[in-house]
Structures are given as C-alpha cells and as structure tokens.
Amino acid sequence: MGEASGIEEIRQAMENLYQRTVETKSLDTTEIASVLEPLYQKHGYREQVNTGGGHLRILLYHDDGVGDFINCSPAIREVRRVYPDAYITLLVYQRSRDMAKTCPYVDQVLIDERNCNWLDALQMFRWDIDLATKLLPMHFDICFNFITWGSSVLLSYLCGATRRVGFDPSGFGTSGPFTYNHVGGFLTDRVPCQLRQSHSLYRYLPMIEYITGQPTENCWPEVWVLELEKKRWQERLAQEGKGAGWIAVVLGGTDARRHWPIASYAELLRRILEEEGDVRFLILGGPGDKEDGDALAEALPEHRAWNIAGTLDYRESSAALSCCRCYIGNDTGLLHAAAALDLPVLTPNCYPMDLQLRANAVPIVHYPYGVSAVMVRPTAALPECRAANGSGLKDAWGCTKSGHPHCILQITPELMLRGYHFLKEIVRRGQRDTFYFYETEDPVHQAKSLGIQAFSNFTFKF
C-alpha cells in the first residue's frame, strides 16, 4: 500500500472516530488509541527514531500568544543546537506568524490558522483531525509540545509523530476542552517541570533539557528582526526626530483590563516632556489601537509623538522598538519583545498588591526577562474584585473585570512618573531586575508613601 493510500486509511479512521464522537457526545481517548495505533504501526509511523540526530524530522508546536512565543525562543534555539542536522518544522498560532517567519533555527514554518472555539471539544477535535491530516505526510520523528493545552497533545498523536514529548500531566492544571490528564497517555515522554526560576521562559526549556540531561546555558530570548528593517527604522526615526531620543509607547493588548487610559498616558508623557525636552514618543499598537494612538498624539505638543499603531506587524514593530531607548506601555507581546531587545521597561499592571497571586500569575511568570523593569501596580483590589476573589484573595488573573479597565484605573500619572524616575535610577545603577512599584498608607504621617518591592531578594533605597 502506497503512502497516499495509507494516509487516506488513517484519515478515514479519524473521520469515523469523529462521527462517533458527534453521535455519543463523548470523546474516548482509549478508543482513539485502539483504532489508530495499529494503523500508525502499519504505515511506518512508529519506527525507531534515529537518536543520533541526523535526518530527523522534528515538529515544534507552540499554540499561544506572541509574548509566550518570544519567551519560547531559547528553547527553539536549543533544539537546533542539540539537533544541528535535523529538519525542523515550527508550527505556531497565527498571531506569532510574523515573528516566526524569520526564525533562523528552523527549516519550515507552518501556521495554525485555527478559527474554531478552542473551548468546544468537538470543534477542537474536528480542527485537530484536519490539521493532522496535513501533517501526516511529513512523518515526524519527534514532536515537542511547548504548551500545556491538551488539544496540542492530541494533535501530536494524530499527526503520527513517533516520539511525543510533553509536560508530565501531574505538574499542571490545564485549560481547554481536553484536560491534560485526559490526553496525557498520548505522550511517549512526560517531562517533569522542575523550574530553576519562575519566569515562563524556564517552562519551555525543560522540554529539551529532558533530552540532553543538562541545563541550558544561554537562556536569553530573541526576536528575529531583519537588519534591513532595523536600519530602515533607524533612518526614519533620525529623520523624523531630528536627532532626538525616542521612547516607545505601546497601547492595546488582548485583555482590556490591562489597558491604562489614554488620558493618563497623555498626562504622563507631558510630564516627561517637561523634564526632558529633547525626547520623542513612538506610539505602537495593533490595528484596533490606531484611534487611541491618534488621540494620544493630539494630546501632546506638535511633532513630539508619531503614531504608527496598527500599521506594522509584530516583527517590524520590534524593529522600530529596537531603535528606542526604553519601553513605556501596557502588558502586551511587544513588552516581551522589548525585553528581548534589552530595553528598560515601565508598565502599568492590573494586579493589585493585596492579591495572593498564584504561581502562574503574570507578575510572577511573565515579567520582562533580564532587564531593568518597573511594574506599577494598584495597592488593593477594588471592592468588586475583592468580593469576587473571596476572603483568601488568591487569583492568577488579577483584576476580574476582563472586559474593561478596572483596578488599573487606580494607577495615577504621578505614580507612573515616579516609577519612570525609579526606572532611570536602576538603569543608572545597572540593576537588572523587575520591581513592583505601588502606593502604601503611611500611618505615621497620615499620607501615602511609596512601596517598592523587588522580584528577587534585593534591597533598594530610593
């Protein structure tokens, strides 16, 4: 039986499984394995992997946001180092398309154009089957699942990968319609997630460290900006700014509760202009941020801001970022691009200081990696969020009002300005750390004072 007919036999078996799932409204992973495993063996999808690395076909799967993808870059780089002669395919979610296209460590980039409801098990099963059918002809020897979605584990099985590397299900609570425990049996290698540090970057590296048995030496994230793009932006900013220094101001983000108001940004930037006359602001953001960017630029003195929000993809935005001296803006994918480009970061954050954050909360695992950074946070959750979180006040997501800015509205332009001063000071001192910056009550003077808390055990007087 030829390869095409073999793939057709596997595809038809998957279609039959899908129809039974539709009828029974139950996805039985045991049945999936009992039906498909003999077919994979029959058609050569379970042959011994060449552990020497030569001519291996490797699939790297990352189905998550742009910031997460940037923080996965050290692991992607490490896979290439360990398997220099392998043919490596990178499969990413559509939002990371532009960043992935110029990745120097892979031979092929495929885009998961998923347009179904990822919380609907039936829709996800349908999508996985269709995508797996396209991947089957590639006969992958190894698939690294860099995320903890159960649907990605299911896909790695359906696409026929011989060796399927993923996290040990006992180490994660997972989201999505397929719990990790439900599909964990589809993995051939369950990697214990033993973090050296909390940053999400270290959540990807165990995948390849499990293979090598050694910790990764170079953990710095990358954005693969083309030199031509960077040079073009250097020339454009030099011409537009007439020699002035540029500060990137980044609006938007996928979660509205992380959006600091445009009026507050305008007040902050005006105060910075009063102190630093020779500065310009480059306003960046997605397609939905153009109107806000126009409003912000109009609120500032003429020729002091250039709004290009909505006109660039993520990679070219990173090229423009690379020409700026620091990042001021919301918690977005470009924040992590700025950190990868070694820019200092000032960001307002919607996670109140009085919440006992869980291990996967943004301030714990998604802070700007390896750079001087100030994360300005509200002192306390607003009453609605306090009530929603209960007496324990434990939350992984901070403010509960995901549809609009809420707790973040407590952050004033004055507090952000003081955070900016503090950022300049830690840059001057060469301190690479993330600091939480907030207001706290001073009962002695019956006034508010500053609270400054370093993410690491570092003491700082300011």
Number of C-alpha atoms within 10 A of each C-alpha: 7 8 12 10 11 18 18 14 15 23 20 13 16 22 15 13 20 20 13 14 16 12 9 10 12 12 18 14 15 12 11 18 16 10 16 20 17 13 19 22 13 13 18 14 21 19 14 10 15 12 9 11 15 12 14 20 21 26 27 22 22 23 24 17 16 24 19 19 28 24 30 24 24 21 26 26 19 21 24 17 11 15 18 15 14 18 19 25 20 22 19 23 19 18 19 25 20 16 22 27 16 15 19 12 19 21 12 15 18 17 16 19 13 14 10 12 13 18 13 12 18 19 15 23 22 16 20 22 21 17 17 20 19 12 19 21 14 14 18 25 22 22 27 26 24 26 20 22 22 23 25 23 28 25 25 28 26 26 25 30 28 23 23 21 25 29 25 17 22 12 12 14 11 15 14 16 19 23 17 27 14 16 20 21 17 24 23 15 18 18 19 16 20 11 14 11 10 15 19 20 24 21 21 27 25 25 25 21 17 16 13 13 9 10 13 15 8 10 19 18 24 22 23 22 21 13 10 10 15 19 14 13 20 16 12 13 20 15 11 14 20 11 12 16 18 24 20 25 27 26 28 23 19 13 15 14 22 30 23 28 17 16 14 17 20 18 18 19 26 17 14 15 17 9 10 11 11 14 17 24 24 23 25 28 27 20 14 13 20 20 13 19 27 16 14 24 21 16 17 16 10 9 12 21 26 23 22 19 25 17 15 16 17 23 23 19 23 26 26 25 27 23 21 23 15 25 25 24 26 23 28 21 21 25 27 27 31 27 26 23 23 20 25 26 25 29 27 26 28 31 29 23 20 15 21 16 19 15 12 15 16 19 24 15 18 19 26 30 25 18 21 26 31 31 26 28 26 26 21 18 24 17 10 13 20 19 12 13 18 10 8 9 16 15 20 17 17 29 27 23 18 14 10 15 19 21 27 26 18 18 21 18 20 13 20 25 17 16 25 20 14 19 23 18 14 20 16 10 10 11 16 15 21 25 26 21 26 24 19 16 13 11 9 6 8 8 10 12 13 15 15 21 17 16 13 9 7 10 8 11 4 8
